[in-house]
Amino acid sequence: MTDLILAIAHHLAVFTLVAIFAAEFALLRPGIEARRLAQLGSLDRAYGAMAMLVIVVGIVRVIFGSAGWEYYVGNWVFWAKMIAFLGVGLASIQPTVAILRWRKAATADAGFSPPPAEISASRRFLYLQAALLVFIPSFAAAMARGYGV
């Protein structure tokens, strides 16, 4: 029963993470105004918090799940999945820093709107995250079928 509960928690956290990412992707557009920047900042914080929850639940699942930690440590597909997740995390740094900077500027000037070039640069990192996100469930499906050992 523990394994089932951990699997459900992990999947719900991952799906929530992807939903928040999709909302952030949709909101980050040229011409975004101060009010939407505040929403974008809230989404970005939620994205970070959910990523941490995915990590914590994933670690608990590795340690206490029915497959046993040995299965994961020796599985190259698991490590590929971890590298993809790390890549997503690293690609999220630039947009997060930009959003923080924009929110600060919007606080000082209610009419502030980020320059289109900066939005375009941040969106490129969101595209990179989206591309890397595709690998995570692909690797998870492969692991669930015994690949990588």
N, C-alpha and C positions, 0 to 999 in steps of 0.2 A: 504494500500500500504506500510506503514511503516513496518508492521509485515513481509510482504513478503521480502522487501529489507534486513531487519535484519536477517531473516532466511537464505537467500541466502548468505549474507556476512559471517554468522556464519559457514554455511556448507563449503563454499570455504576455509575459514581459517582452519577448522578442516581437510579437505582433504589435504591441503597444508602442514599442520603440520605432517600428517601421511606420506606424500611423502618424506619430509625432514628426518623424522625418518628412513624410509626405506633406503634412501641413506646413512645415517650415519651408519646404521646397516651393510650395504653392504661394506662400506669402512673400518670399524674397523675390521681388520684381522691381524693375526700374520705376521710379516715381513714388516709391513707398514713403508715406508721410510719418510724422512723429508718433501718432496714435498707433499705427500699425507696427512701428518699430518697437513699441512697448510690448505688443503682443508677440512679436518675433523674438524678443528677448526672453519672454516667459516660456515660449515654446523651446527655445534653445536650452534654457535651464532644465526644463522637463526632459529634454532629450538626453542631456548629460546625466541626470538623476536616473533615468530609465536604463541608460547604458550601464551605470554602476549596479543597478538591481540585476540586470542580465548577468553581469560578471559574478556577483555574489551568489545568485541562485545557481549559476552554472558551476561554480566551484563546489558548492554544497552538493550538487548533483553528481559531480565527479567523485567526491569523497564518499557520499552515502548512497549513491545509486546502485542498482543491482549489477551493473556491468563491472563495477570496481575500478578504482583509480588506475590499476595496472593496465587495463584495456586502453585507457586514454593516453597514458604516458608513452606507451609503445606504438601508438597509432599515428602514422604520418599524415593521414587525412585529418585527424584531430588538430595536429599542429598547423596544417594548411588553413584550417578553419580559424585557428587562433591568429594566424598571420593576417588573414583577411579582416578579422575583427579589429586587430591592431591598426591595419591600414585605414579602416573606416574612422577609427578614433583619431589617428594622426591627420587625416583629411578634414576632420571637423574642427581642428584648431583654428585655421585661418578664418572661417566664417564666424566662429564664436568671438574671436578677437575683434573682427570688424563690427559685429553687432554691438559689442560692448562699447566700442569707440563711437559708433553712430548714436547709440542711446545717450551717451554722455553729451554729444554735440546737440542732440534734440532737446535735452534738458536745458541747455544753455540758450538754444534758439528754437522756438516752437515751429518755425517755418523750415527747419532743416530737412533736407532730403539727401541721402547719400549720392555721390556722383555715380553716374551710370557705369563708368569703368570699374569702380570698386564693387558695385553690385555684380557686374559681369564676372569679375575675378572670383568673387565668393560663390557664384553659381557654378563656376567650373569645378570648384571643390565639392559642391553638392552633387554634380554629375559623377565625379570620381567616387564619392561615397556610394552613390546608387549603383555604379558598376561593381564595386567591391561587395556591396550587400548581396548581390546575386549569388556570389560564391558561397556565402555562409550557409544558406539552406541546402545548397547543392552538396557541400561537404557533409552537412549533417545527415542528409538522406543516404549518402554513400556509407557513412559510419554506421547508420542504423541497419544497413544491409551487410555489414561485416567487412567492408573494404578498408584497407590500410593496415591490417594486422599482419 
